Amino acid sequence: MKADLSDLNAFVAVARARGFRDGARASGISASALSEAVRRLEAQLGVRLLHRTTRSVVPTEAGESLLARLTPALSEVEAALDVVNGFRDRPAGTLKLNVPVSAARLVLPAIVPGFLAAYPDIRLEVMADESFVDVIAAGCDAGIRYDERLEQDMIAVPIGPRIQRFAAVAAPAYLAQAGRPAHPRDLLEHACLSGRFPSGVVPPWEFERDGETVLIDPPARLLTSLGPATDLVLDVALAGGGVMFIFEDWIRPHLDSGRLEPVLEDWWPSFSGPFLYYPGRRLVPAPLRAFIDFVKGLGTQGQVGASRGGV
């Protein structure tokens, strides 16, 4: 049975977005056109692919099975068509990245402006969230994650600063009132501003010094979603609401200005920087290849980890 490729793409767009309007925004096709394409596909296949209500659109069991098989297949079709990019003077097309909010804030600003200027025919889409998604299932070409979150079959290219630190900080007014902790366990007696992952997990605060590691489950005076609400936590910390634990680079301007003060600075943990990662089992699309080469050309990525494969 043959199905129109555009109808299959329309179904995938709606199923991924869990809605016709969101699917329209993601695909650039009108919601009515997507709806008609899905109806046409369902009629041809003789099976319902989507449960539709006034509030949501959810794939049926048949729809989920089709989506799981179509996603890698359509990615291969896109990669095959992208081969013709090699015959162009300049790479063109869309590059889709899935990144944590911290990377969107701290890593990409030093890269994206120059990349877009160097490759005017490439359109960049960035999905910023804290969920550890399958980049292929999410319709992305590549992602940015830290080493412990990478799958073994991915190719990883270091991107951005190679050493980062987590920092505990608070406003001078808060520390003057509540006192300055001398040991990480002293934080158990402080107002702490914390966050949790979309999974619901609240990560502990990890400190290290002279080979000793201390994990703290801080009493959360304020608990928010990690990533999207980080600026709210920062505003509360600046207002003297408590101690926060965050990427040092995120709050460095406030440390330099004195609006925030280091807390337990000799205990701040260091860790290796993030990686740009992508599947090694298919052709690399021209926009992604251009981005990889651009990142390497910045000279900040160091060596690719041997355990993660080569480019």
C-alpha positions as protocol buffer text, in pm:
chain_id: "A"
residue {
  index: 1
  type: MET
  ca { x: 0 y: 0 z: 0 }
}
residue {
  index: 2
  type: LYS
  ca { x: 139 y: 337 z: -102 }
}
residue {
  index: 3
  type: ALA
  ca { x: 79 y: 658 z: 89 }
}
residue {
  index: 4
  type: ASP
  ca { x: 160 y: 1014 z: -8 }
}
residue {
  index: 5
  type: LEU
  ca { x: 483 y: 1130 z: 158 }
}
residue {
  index: 6
  type: SER
  ca { x: 335 y: 1470 z: 244 }
}
residue {
  index: 7
  type: ASP
  ca { x: 43 y: 1300 z: 421 }
}
residue {
  index: 8
  type: LEU
  ca { x: 285 y: 1090 z: 624 }
}
residue {
  index: 9
  type: ASN
  ca { x: 482 y: 1402 z: 718 }
}
residue {
  index: 10
  type: ALA
  ca { x: 158 y: 1573 z: 819 }
}
residue {
  index: 11
  type: PHE
  ca { x: 65 y: 1284 z: 1048 }
}
residue {
  index: 12
  type: VAL
  ca { x: 408 y: 1286 z: 1210 }
}
residue {
  index: 13
  type: ALA
  ca { x: 392 y: 1663 z: 1270 }
}
residue {
  index: 14
  type: VAL
  ca { x: 52 y: 1636 z: 1442 }
}
residue {
  index: 15
  type: ALA
  ca { x: 140 y: 1324 z: 1642 }
}
residue {
  index: 16
  type: ARG
  ca { x: 464 y: 1475 z: 1771 }
}
residue {
  index: 17
  type: ALA
  ca { x: 300 y: 1805 z: 1864 }
}
residue {
  index: 18
  type: ARG
  ca { x: -10 y: 1637 z: 2010 }
}
residue {
  index: 19
  type: GLY
  ca { x: -227 y: 1888 z: 1830 }
}
residue {
  index: 20
  type: PHE
  ca { x: -309 y: 2038 z: 1491 }
}
residue {
  index: 21
  type: ARG
  ca { x: -231 y: 2398 z: 1590 }
}
residue {
  index: 22
  type: ASP
  ca { x: 105 y: 2309 z: 1745 }
}
residue {
  index: 23
  type: GLY
  ca { x: 174 y: 2081 z: 1451 }
}
residue {
  index: 24
  type: ALA
  ca { x: 100 y: 2370 z: 1216 }
}
residue {
  index: 25
  type: ARG
  ca { x: 342 y: 2597 z: 1403 }
}
residue {
  index: 26
  type: ALA
  ca { x: 615 y: 2331 z: 1391 }
}
residue {
  index: 27
  type: SER
  ca { x: 567 y: 2235 z: 1026 }
}
residue {
  index: 28
  type: GLY
  ca { x: 468 y: 2565 z: 868 }
}
residue {
  index: 29
  type: ILE
  ca { x: 155 y: 2404 z: 722 }
}
residue {
  index: 30
  type: SER
  ca { x: -192 y: 2528 z: 813 }
}
residue {
  index: 31
  type: ALA
  ca { x: -392 y: 2331 z: 1072 }
}
residue {
  index: 32
  type: SER
  ca { x: -672 y: 2273 z: 823 }
}
residue {
  index: 33
  type: ALA
  ca { x: -430 y: 2129 z: 566 }
}
residue {
  index: 34
  type: LEU
  ca { x: -281 y: 1899 z: 831 }
}
residue {
  index: 35
  type: SER
  ca { x: -627 y: 1785 z: 934 }
}
residue {
  index: 36
  type: GLU
  ca { x: -723 y: 1707 z: 575 }
}
residue {
  index: 37
  type: ALA
  ca { x: -396 y: 1518 z: 516 }
}
residue {
  index: 38
  type: VAL
  ca { x: -446 y: 1303 z: 827 }
}
residue {
  index: 39
  type: ARG
  ca { x: -807 y: 1227 z: 732 }
}
residue {
  index: 40
  type: ARG
  ca { x: -691 y: 1128 z: 384 }
}
residue {
  index: 41
  type: LEU
  ca { x: -421 y: 900 z: 528 }
}
residue {
  index: 42
  type: GLU
  ca { x: -663 y: 736 z: 772 }
}
residue {
  index: 43
  type: ALA
  ca { x: -912 y: 673 z: 491 }
}
residue {
  index: 44
  type: GLN
  ca { x: -643 y: 516 z: 276 }
}
residue {
  index: 45
  type: LEU
  ca { x: -514 y: 294 z: 556 }
}
residue {
  index: 46
  type: GLY
  ca { x: -859 y: 209 z: 687 }
}
residue {
  index: 47
  type: VAL
  ca { x: -764 y: 269 z: 1051 }
}
residue {
  index: 48
  type: ARG
  ca { x: -787 y: 560 z: 1294 }
}
residue {
  index: 49
  type: LEU
  ca { x: -446 y: 704 z: 1374 }
}
residue {
  index: 50
  type: LEU
  ca { x: -540 y: 986 z: 1615 }
}
residue {
  index: 51
  type: HIS
  ca { x: -786 y: 1022 z: 1901 }
}
residue {
  index: 52
  type: ARG
  ca { x: -930 y: 1374 z: 1866 }
}
residue {
  index: 53
  type: THR
  ca { x: -1105 y: 1566 z: 2141 }
}
residue {
  index: 54
  type: THR
  ca { x: -1171 y: 1935 z: 2191 }
}
residue {
  index: 55
  type: ARG
  ca { x: -874 y: 1950 z: 2428 }
}
residue {
  index: 56
  type: SER
  ca { x: -617 y: 1708 z: 2291 }
}
residue {
  index: 57
  type: VAL
  ca { x: -498 y: 1495 z: 2003 }
}
residue {
  index: 58
  type: VAL
  ca { x: -337 y: 1164 z: 2100 }
}
residue {
  index: 59
  type: PRO
  ca { x: -215 y: 884 z: 1872 }
}
residue {
  index: 60
  type: THR
  ca { x: -408 y: 558 z: 1883 }
}
residue {
  index: 61
  type: GLU
  ca { x: -220 y: 233 z: 1933 }
}
residue {
  index: 62
  type: ALA
  ca { x: -197 y: 203 z: 1554 }
}
residue {
  index: 63
  type: GLY
  ca { x: -84 y: 566 z: 1534 }
}
residue {
  index: 64
  type: GLU
  ca { x: 190 y: 512 z: 1792 }
}
residue {
  index: 65
  type: SER
  ca { x: 317 y: 209 z: 1601 }
}
residue {
  index: 66
  type: LEU
  ca { x: 318 y: 399 z: 1275 }
}
residue {
  index: 67
  type: LEU
  ca { x: 491 y: 699 z: 1433 }
}
residue {
  index: 68
  type: ALA
  ca { x: 765 y: 477 z: 1579 }
}
residue {
  index: 69
  type: ARG
  ca { x: 839 y: 329 z: 1235 }
}
residue {
  index: 70
  type: LEU
  ca { x: 799 y: 648 z: 1035 }
}
residue {
  index: 71
  type: THR
  ca { x: 1027 y: 871 z: 1241 }
}
residue {
  index: 72
  type: PRO
  ca { x: 1359 y: 703 z: 1153 }
}
residue {
  index: 73
  type: ALA
  ca { x: 1238 y: 629 z: 799 }
}
residue {
  index: 74
  type: LEU
  ca { x: 1151 y: 993 z: 725 }
}
residue {
  index: 75
  type: SER
  ca { x: 1481 y: 1101 z: 880 }
}
residue {
  index: 76
  type: GLU
  ca { x: 1660 y: 877 z: 632 }
}
residue {
  index: 77
  type: VAL
  ca { x: 1459 y: 1024 z: 344 }
}
residue {
  index: 78
  type: GLU
  ca { x: 1557 y: 1375 z: 456 }
}
residue {
  index: 79
  type: ALA
  ca { x: 1921 y: 1269 z: 482 }
}
residue {
  index: 80
  type: ALA
  ca { x: 1911 y: 1113 z: 135 }
}
residue {
  index: 81
  type: LEU
  ca { x: 1761 y: 1429 z: -17 }
}
residue {
  index: 82
  type: ASP
  ca { x: 2019 y: 1634 z: 169 }
}
residue {
  index: 83
  type: VAL
  ca { x: 2297 y: 1469 z: -31 }
}
residue {
  index: 84
  type: VAL
  ca { x: 2230 y: 1721 z: -310 }
}
residue {
  index: 85
  type: ASN
  ca { x: 2342 y: 1992 z: -68 }
}
residue {
  index: 86
  type: GLY
  ca { x: 2694 y: 1878 z: -141 }
}
residue {
  index: 87
  type: PHE
  ca { x: 2654 y: 2017 z: -492 }
}
residue {
  index: 88
  type: ARG
  ca { x: 2559 y: 2365 z: -369 }
}
residue {
  index: 89
  type: ASP
  ca { x: 2799 y: 2651 z: -314 }
}
residue {
  index: 90
  type: ARG
  ca { x: 2658 y: 2695 z: 38 }
}
residue {
  index: 91
  type: PRO
  ca { x: 2475 y: 2442 z: 261 }
}
residue {
  index: 92
  type: ALA
  ca { x: 2103 y: 2506 z: 296 }
}
residue {
  index: 93
  type: GLY
  ca { x: 1813 y: 2364 z: 490 }
}
residue {
  index: 94
  type: THR
  ca { x: 1692 y: 2342 z: 848 }
}
residue {
  index: 95
  type: LEU
  ca { x: 1899 y: 2239 z: 1149 }
}
residue {
  index: 96
  type: LYS
  ca { x: 1701 y: 2135 z: 1456 }
}
residue {
  index: 97
  type: LEU
  ca { x: 1873 y: 2117 z: 1795 }
}
residue {
  index: 98
  type: ASN
  ca { x: 1738 y: 1994 z: 2130 }
}
residue {
  index: 99
  type: VAL
  ca { x: 1926 y: 2156 z: 2418 }
}
residue {
  index: 100
  type: PRO
  ca { x: 1890 y: 2213 z: 2792 }
}
residue {
  index: 101
  type: VAL
  ca { x: 1794 y: 2564 z: 2897 }
}
residue {
  index: 102
  type: SER
  ca { x: 2141 y: 2614 z: 3045 }
}
residue {
  index: 103
  type: ALA
  ca { x: 2300 y: 2551 z: 2703 }
}
residue {
  index: 104
  type: ALA
  ca { x: 2059 y: 2792 z: 2536 }
}
residue {
  index: 105
  type: ARG
  ca { x: 2160 y: 3052 z: 2793 }
}
residue {
  index: 106
  type: LEU
  ca { x: 2533 y: 2986 z: 2838 }
}
residue {
  index: 107
  type: VAL
  ca { x: 2666 y: 2802 z: 2531 }
}
residue {
  index: 108
  type: LEU
  ca { x: 2473 y: 2893 z: 2217 }
}
residue {
  index: 109
  type: PRO
  ca { x: 2491 y: 3276 z: 2241 }
}
residue {
  index: 110
  type: ALA
  ca { x: 2865 y: 3259 z: 2168 }
}
residue {
  index: 111
  type: ILE
  ca { x: 2805 y: 3034 z: 1865 }
}
residue {
  index: 112
  type: VAL
  ca { x: 2471 y: 3102 z: 1696 }
}
residue {
  index: 113
  type: PRO
  ca { x: 2520 y: 3462 z: 1573 }
}
residue {
  index: 114
  type: GLY
  ca { x: 2844 y: 3378 z: 1394 }
}
residue {
  index: 115
  type: PHE
  ca { x: 2704 y: 3054 z: 1255 }
}
residue {
  index: 116
  type: LEU
  ca { x: 2394 y: 3221 z: 1110 }
}
residue {
  index: 117
  type: ALA
  ca { x: 2609 y: 3492 z: 957 }
}
residue {
  index: 118
  type: ALA
  ca { x: 2841 y: 3234 z: 800 }
}
residue {
  index: 119
  type: TYR
  ca { x: 2555 y: 3020 z: 663 }
}
residue {
  index: 120
  type: PRO
  ca { x: 2270 y: 3249 z: 557 }
}
residue {
  index: 121
  type: ASP
  ca { x: 2084 y: 2967 z: 379 }
}
residue {
  index: 122
  type: ILE
  ca { x: 2051 y: 2754 z: 694 }
}
residue {
  index: 123
  type: ARG
  ca { x: 1749 y: 2793 z: 921 }
}
residue {
  index: 124
  type: LEU
  ca { x: 1815 y: 2704 z: 1286 }
}
residue {
  index: 125
  type: GLU
  ca { x: 1546 y: 2571 z: 1519 }
}
residue {
  index: 126
  type: VAL
  ca { x: 1631 y: 2530 z: 1889 }
}
residue {
  index: 127
  type: MET
  ca { x: 1411 y: 2334 z: 2129 }
}
residue {
  index: 128
  type: ALA
  ca { x: 1513 y: 2420 z: 2485 }
}
residue {
  index: 129
  type: ASP
  ca { x: 1390 y: 2192 z: 2763 }
}
residue {
  index: 130
  type: GLU
  ca { x: 1521 y: 1982 z: 3050 }
}
residue {
  index: 131
  type: SER
  ca { x: 1368 y: 1650 z: 2941 }
}
residue {
  index: 132
  type: PHE
  ca { x: 1613 y: 1384 z: 2826 }
}
residue {
  index: 133
  type: VAL
  ca { x: 1448 y: 1314 z: 2494 }
}
residue {
  index: 134
  type: ASP
  ca { x: 1538 y: 1091 z: 2203 }
}
residue {
  index: 135
  type: VAL
  ca { x: 1654 y: 1354 z: 1955 }
}
residue {
  index: 136
  type: ILE
  ca { x: 1547 y: 1147 z: 1656 }
}
residue {
  index: 137
  type: ALA
  ca { x: 1200 y: 1077 z: 1797 }
}
residue {
  index: 138
  type: ALA
  ca { x: 1169 y: 1450 z: 1870 }
}
residue {
  index: 139
  type: GLY
  ca { x: 1246 y: 1529 z: 1507 }
}
residue {
  index: 140
  type: CYS
  ca { x: 1582 y: 1691 z: 1583 }
}
residue {
  index: 141
  type: ASP
  ca { x: 1914 y: 1649 z: 1404 }
}
residue {
  index: 142
  type: ALA
  ca { x: 2130 y: 1678 z: 1715 }
}
residue {
  index: 143
  type: GLY
  ca { x: 2127 y: 1781 z: 2078 }
}
residue {
  index: 144
  type: ILE
  ca { x: 2345 y: 1919 z: 2353 }
}
residue {
  index: 145
  type: ARG
  ca { x: 2389 y: 1723 z: 2674 }
}
residue {
  index: 146
  type: TYR
  ca { x: 2649 y: 1641 z: 2936 }
}
residue {
  index: 147
  type: ASP
  ca { x: 2859 y: 1327 z: 2921 }
}
residue {
  index: 148
  type: GLU
  ca { x: 2660 y: 1127 z: 3177 }
}
residue {
  index: 149
  type: ARG
  ca { x: 2341 y: 1180 z: 2976 }
}
residue {
  index: 150
  type: LEU
  ca { x: 2478 y: 1063 z: 2640 }
}
residue {
  index: 151
  type: GLU
  ca { x: 2381 y: 730 z: 2489 }
}
residue {
  index: 152
  type: GLN
  ca { x: 2665 y: 501 z: 2389 }
}
residue {
  index: 153
  type: ASP
  ca { x: 2571 y: 489 z: 2019 }
}
residue {
  index: 154
  type: MET
  ca { x: 2595 y: 865 z: 1977 }
}
residue {
  index: 155
  type: ILE
  ca { x: 2882 y: 1062 z: 1828 }
}
residue {
  index: 156
  type: ALA
  ca { x: 2976 y: 1346 z: 2063 }
}
residue {
  index: 157
  type: VAL
  ca { x: 3163 y: 1666 z: 1984 }
}
residue {
  index: 158
  type: PRO
  ca { x: 3266 y: 1891 z: 2276 }
}
residue {
  index: 159
  type: ILE
  ca { x: 3101 y: 2232 z: 2255 }
}
residue {
  index: 160
  type: GLY
  ca { x: 3136 y: 2543 z: 2468 }
}
residue {
  index: 161
  type: PRO
  ca { x: 3345 y: 2579 z: 2785 }
}
residue {
  index: 162
  type: ARG
  ca { x: 3529 y: 2259 z: 2874 }
}
residue {
  index: 163
  type: ILE
  ca { x: 3522 y: 2312 z: 3249 }
}
residue {
  index: 164
  type: GLN
  ca { x: 3222 y: 2445 z: 3437 }
}
residue {
  index: 165
  type: ARG
  ca { x: 3129 y: 2478 z: 3804 }
}
residue {
  index: 166
  type: PHE
  ca { x: 2814 y: 2476 z: 4010 }
}
residue {
  index: 167
  type: ALA
  ca { x: 2800 y: 2766 z: 4254 }
}
residue {
  index: 168
  type: ALA
  ca { x: 2611 y: 2819 z: 4577 }
}
residue {
  index: 169
  type: VAL
  ca { x: 2528 y: 3189 z: 4615 }
}
residue {
  index: 170
  type: ALA
  ca { x: 2310 y: 3424 z: 4815 }
}
residue {
  index: 171
  type: ALA
  ca { x: 2248 y: 3796 z: 4852 }
}
residue {
  index: 172
  type: PRO
  ca { x: 2461 y: 3985 z: 5109 }
}
residue {
  index: 173
  type: ALA
  ca { x: 2144 y: 4084 z: 5299 }
}
residue {
  index: 174
  type: TYR
  ca { x: 2037 y: 3721 z: 5339 }
}
residue {
  index: 175
  type: LEU
  ca { x: 2380 y: 3611 z: 5462 }
}
residue {
  index: 176
  type: ALA
  ca { x: 2398 y: 3902 z: 5706 }
}
residue {
  index: 177
  type: GLN
  ca { x: 2070 y: 3788 z: 5857 }
}
residue {
  index: 178
  type: ALA
  ca { x: 2098 y: 3408 z: 5836 }
}
residue {
  index: 179
  type: GLY
  ca { x: 2474 y: 3365 z: 5872 }
}
residue {
  index: 180
  type: ARG
  ca { x: 2732 y: 3217 z: 5640 }
}
residue {
  index: 181
  type: PRO
  ca { x: 2753 y: 2836 z: 5616 }
}
residue {
  index: 182
  type: ALA
  ca { x: 3092 y: 2687 z: 5701 }
}
residue {
  index: 183
  type: HIS
  ca { x: 3012 y: 2336 z: 5574 }
}
residue {
  index: 184
  type: PRO
  ca { x: 2764 y: 2207 z: 5313 }
}
residue {
  index: 185
  type: ARG
  ca { x: 2557 y: 2041 z: 5587 }
}
residue {
  index: 186
  type: ASP
  ca { x: 2497 y: 2384 z: 5738 }
}
residue {
  index: 187
  type: LEU
  ca { x: 2267 y: 2447 z: 5440 }
}
residue {
  index: 188
  type: LEU
  ca { x: 2011 y: 2218 z: 5604 }
}
residue {
  index: 189
  type: GLU
  ca { x: 1941 y: 2509 z: 5839 }
}
residue {
  index: 190
  type: HIS
  ca { x: 1905 y: 2766 z: 5559 }
}
residue {
  index: 191
  type: ALA
  ca { x: 1631 y: 2875 z: 5320 }
}
residue {
  index: 192
  type: CYS
  ca { x: 1723 y: 2706 z: 4994 }
}
residue {
  index: 193
  type: LEU
  ca { x: 1592 y: 2781 z: 4645 }
}
residue {
  index: 194
  type: SER
  ca { x: 1579 y: 2457 z: 4449 }
}
residue {
  index: 195
  type: GLY
  ca { x: 1446 y: 2298 z: 4130 }
}
residue {
  index: 196
  type: ARG
  ca { x: 1331 y: 1967 z: 3991 }
}
residue {
  index: 197
  type: PHE
  ca { x: 1343 y: 1792 z: 3655 }
}
residue {
  index: 198
  type: PRO
  ca { x: 1030 y: 1733 z: 3446 }
}
residue {
  index: 199
  type: SER
  ca { x: 1040 y: 1373 z: 3573 }
}
residue {
  index: 200
  type: GLY
  ca { x: 973 y: 1505 z: 3923 }
}
residue {
  index: 201
  type: VAL
  ca { x: 1322 y: 1425 z: 4052 }
}
residue {
  index: 202
  type: VAL
  ca { x: 1477 y: 1692 z: 4273 }
}
residue {
  index: 203
  type: PRO
  ca { x: 1853 y: 1657 z: 4226 }
}
residue {
  index: 204
  type: PRO
  ca { x: 2070 y: 1687 z: 4537 }
}
residue {
  index: 205
  type: TRP
  ca { x: 2324 y: 1964 z: 4572 }
}
residue {
  index: 206
  type: GLU
  ca { x: 2669 y: 1812 z: 4533 }
}
residue {
  index: 207
  type: PHE
  ca { x: 2978 y: 1963 z: 4690 }
}
residue {
  index: 208
  type: GLU
  ca { x: 3338 y: 1843 z: 4683 }
}
residue {
  index: 209
  type: ARG
  ca { x: 3669 y: 1938 z: 4842 }
}
residue {
  index: 210
  type: ASP
  ca { x: 4001 y: 1754 z: 4880 }
}
residue {
  index: 211
  type: GLY
  ca { x: 3851 y: 1430 z: 4755 }
}
residue {
  index: 212
  type: GLU
  ca { x: 3547 y: 1449 z: 4984 }
}
residue {
  index: 213
  type: THR
  ca { x: 3201 y: 1462 z: 4826 }
}
residue {
  index: 214
  type: VAL
  ca { x: 2894 y: 1577 z: 5017 }
}
residue {
  index: 215
  type: LEU
  ca { x: 2539 y: 1543 z: 4883 }
}
residue {
  index: 216
  type: ILE
  ca { x: 2272 y: 1765 z: 5034 }
}
residue {
  index: 217
  type: ASP
  ca { x: 1895 y: 1743 z: 4994 }
}
residue {
  index: 218
  type: PRO
  ca { x: 1826 y: 2107 z: 5079 }
}
residue {
  index: 219
  type: PRO
  ca { x: 1506 y: 2218 z: 5248 }
}
residue {
  index: 220
  type: ALA
  ca { x: 1336 y: 2394 z: 4957 }
}
residue {
  index: 221
  type: ARG
  ca { x: 1185 y: 2726 z: 5059 }
}
residue {
  index: 222
  type: LEU
  ca { x: 1114 y: 2767 z: 4688 }
}
residue {
  index: 223
  type: LEU
  ca { x: 1086 y: 2474 z: 4444 }
}
residue {
  index: 224
  type: THR
  ca { x: 1049 y: 2534 z: 4069 }
}
residue {
  index: 225
  type: SER
  ca { x: 1095 y: 2352 z: 3740 }
}
residue {
  index: 226
  type: LEU
  ca { x: 1460 y: 2337 z: 3642 }
}
residue {
  index: 227
  type: GLY
  ca { x: 1541 y: 2551 z: 3342 }
}
residue {
  index: 228
  type: PRO
  ca { x: 1228 y: 2750 z: 3256 }
}
residue {
  index: 229
  type: ALA
  ca { x: 1191 y: 2905 z: 3602 }
}
residue {
  index: 230
  type: THR
  ca { x: 1560 y: 2961 z: 3677 }
}
residue {
  index: 231
  type: ASP
  ca { x: 1531 y: 3337 z: 3636 }
}
residue {
  index: 232
  type: LEU
  ca { x: 1255 y: 3339 z: 3899 }
}
residue {
  index: 233
  type: VAL
  ca { x: 1486 y: 3161 z: 4142 }
}
residue {
  index: 234
  type: LEU
  ca { x: 1759 y: 3411 z: 4061 }
}
residue {
  index: 235
  type: ASP
  ca { x: 1526 y: 3705 z: 4124 }
}
residue {
  index: 236
  type: VAL
  ca { x: 1429 y: 3560 z: 4462 }
}
residue {
  index: 237
  type: ALA
  ca { x: 1795 y: 3507 z: 4553 }
}
residue {
  index: 238
  type: LEU
  ca { x: 1882 y: 3863 z: 4451 }
}
residue {
  index: 239
  type: ALA
  ca { x: 1598 y: 3985 z: 4673 }
}
residue {
  index: 240
  type: GLY
  ca { x: 1748 y: 3805 z: 4973 }
}
residue {
  index: 241
  type: GLY
  ca { x: 1516 y: 3503 z: 4969 }
}
residue {
  index: 242
  type: GLY
  ca { x: 1778 y: 3235 z: 5027 }
}
residue {
  index: 243
  type: VAL
  ca { x: 2064 y: 3029 z: 4885 }
}
residue {
  index: 244
  type: MET
  ca { x: 2058 y: 2902 z: 4526 }
}
residue {
  index: 245
  type: PHE
  ca { x: 2276 y: 2643 z: 4350 }
}
residue {
  index: 246
  type: ILE
  ca { x: 2338 y: 2715 z: 3982 }
}
residue {
  index: 247
  type: PHE
  ca { x: 2591 y: 2726 z: 3699 }
}
residue {
  index: 248
  type: GLU
  ca { x: 2861 y: 2974 z: 3795 }
}
residue {
  index: 249
  type: ASP
  ca { x: 2851 y: 3133 z: 3448 }
}
residue {
  index: 250
  type: TRP
  ca { x: 2478 y: 3205 z: 3487 }
}
residue {
  index: 251
  type: ILE
  ca { x: 2529 y: 3429 z: 3789 }
}
residue {
  index: 252
  type: ARG
  ca { x: 2886 y: 3550 z: 3728 }
}
residue {
  index: 253
  type: PRO
  ca { x: 2774 y: 3910 z: 3647 }
}
residue {
  index: 254
  type: HIS
  ca { x: 2594 y: 3929 z: 3983 }
}
residue {
  index: 255
  type: LEU
  ca { x: 2901 y: 3795 z: 4165 }
}
residue {
  index: 256
  type: ASP
  ca { x: 3118 y: 4054 z: 3994 }
}
residue {
  index: 257
  type: SER
  ca { x: 2877 y: 4334 z: 4086 }
}
residue {
  index: 258
  type: GLY
  ca { x: 2845 y: 4216 z: 4447 }
}
residue {
  index: 259
  type: ARG
  ca { x: 2468 y: 4162 z: 4428 }
}
residue {
  index: 260
  type: LEU
  ca { x: 2536 y: 3797 z: 4510 }
}
residue {
  index: 261
  type: GLU
  ca { x: 2811 y: 3650 z: 4728 }
}
residue {
  index: 262
  type: PRO
  ca { x: 2978 y: 3307 z: 4702 }
}
residue {
  index: 263
  type: VAL
  ca { x: 2867 y: 3049 z: 4957 }
}
residue {
  index: 264
  type: LEU
  ca { x: 3110 y: 2763 z: 5033 }
}
residue {
  index: 265
  type: GLU
  ca { x: 3318 y: 2855 z: 4727 }
}
residue {
  index: 266
  type: ASP
  ca { x: 3597 y: 2612 z: 4818 }
}
residue {
  index: 267
  type: TRP
  ca { x: 3337 y: 2334 z: 4794 }
}
residue {
  index: 268
  type: TRP
  ca { x: 3206 y: 2424 z: 4446 }
}
residue {
  index: 269
  type: PRO
  ca { x: 3224 y: 2115 z: 4220 }
}
residue {
  index: 270
  type: SER
  ca { x: 3384 y: 2126 z: 3875 }
}
residue {
  index: 271
  type: PHE
  ca { x: 3266 y: 1912 z: 3584 }
}
residue {
  index: 272
  type: SER
  ca { x: 3337 y: 1870 z: 3214 }
}
residue {
  index: 273
  type: GLY
  ca { x: 3150 y: 2087 z: 2968 }
}
residue {
  index: 274
  type: PRO
  ca { x: 2867 y: 1985 z: 2734 }
}
residue {
  index: 275
  type: PHE
  ca { x: 2872 y: 1789 z: 2409 }
}
residue {
  index: 276
  type: LEU
  ca { x: 2695 y: 1828 z: 2078 }
}
residue {
  index: 277
  type: TYR
  ca { x: 2570 y: 1478 z: 2000 }
}
residue {
  index: 278
  type: TYR
  ca { x: 2403 y: 1308 z: 1706 }
}
residue {
  index: 279
  type: PRO
  ca { x: 2337 y: 953 z: 1577 }
}
residue {
  index: 280
  type: GLY
  ca { x: 2628 y: 791 z: 1402 }
}
residue {
  index: 281
  type: ARG
  ca { x: 2418 y: 541 z: 1209 }
}
residue {
  index: 282
  type: ARG
  ca { x: 2304 y: 770 z: 926 }
}
residue {
  index: 283
  type: LEU
  ca { x: 2430 y: 1035 z: 689 }
}
residue {
  index: 284
  type: VAL
  ca { x: 2503 y: 1367 z: 853 }
}
residue {
  index: 285
  type: PRO
  ca { x: 2276 y: 1637 z: 699 }
}
residue {
  index: 286
  type: ALA
  ca { x: 2460 y: 1927 z: 541 }
}
residue {
  index: 287
  type: PRO
  ca { x: 2331 y: 2188 z: 791 }
}
residue {
  index: 288
  type: LEU
  ca { x: 2449 y: 1972 z: 1082 }
}
residue {
  index: 289
  type: ARG
  ca { x: 2785 y: 1908 z: 917 }
}
residue {
  index: 290
  type: ALA
  ca { x: 2825 y: 2285 z: 872 }
}
residue {
  index: 291
  type: PHE
  ca { x: 2742 y: 2341 z: 1240 }
}
residue {
  index: 292
  type: ILE
  ca { x: 2991 y: 2074 z: 1353 }
}
residue {
  index: 293
  type: ASP
  ca { x: 3265 y: 2225 z: 1140 }
}
residue {
  index: 294
  type: PHE
  ca { x: 3182 y: 2573 z: 1269 }
}
residue {
  index: 295
  type: VAL
  ca { x: 3201 y: 2458 z: 1633 }
}
residue {
  index: 296
  type: LYS
  ca { x: 3535 y: 2289 z: 1568 }
}
residue {
  index: 297
  type: GLY
  ca { x: 3663 y: 2603 z: 1403 }
}
residue {
  index: 298
  type: LEU
  ca { x: 3601 y: 2802 z: 1721 }
}
residue {
  index: 299
  type: GLY
  ca { x: 3880 y: 2604 z: 1884 }
}
residue {
  index: 300
  type: THR
  ca { x: 3695 y: 2558 z: 2218 }
}
residue {
  index: 301
  type: GLN
  ca { x: 3591 y: 2198 z: 2190 }
}
residue {
  index: 302
  type: GLY
  ca { x: 3908 y: 2010 z: 2280 }
}
residue {
  index: 303
  type: GLN
  ca { x: 3926 y: 1641 z: 2190 }
}
residue {
  index: 304
  type: VAL
  ca { x: 3634 y: 1417 z: 2108 }
}
residue {
  index: 305
  type: GLY
  ca { x: 3603 y: 1145 z: 2369 }
}
residue {
  index: 306
  type: ALA
  ca { x: 3729 y: 817 z: 2224 }
}
residue {
  index: 307
  type: SER
  ca { x: 3451 y: 626 z: 2401 }
}
residue {
  index: 308
  type: ARG
  ca { x: 3195 y: 824 z: 2206 }
}
residue {
  index: 309
  type: GLY
  ca { x: 3332 y: 763 z: 1859 }
}
residue {
  index: 310
  type: GLY
  ca { x: 3470 y: 1001 z: 1601 }
}
residue {
  index: 311
  type: VAL
  ca { x: 3322 y: 1246 z: 1357 }
}
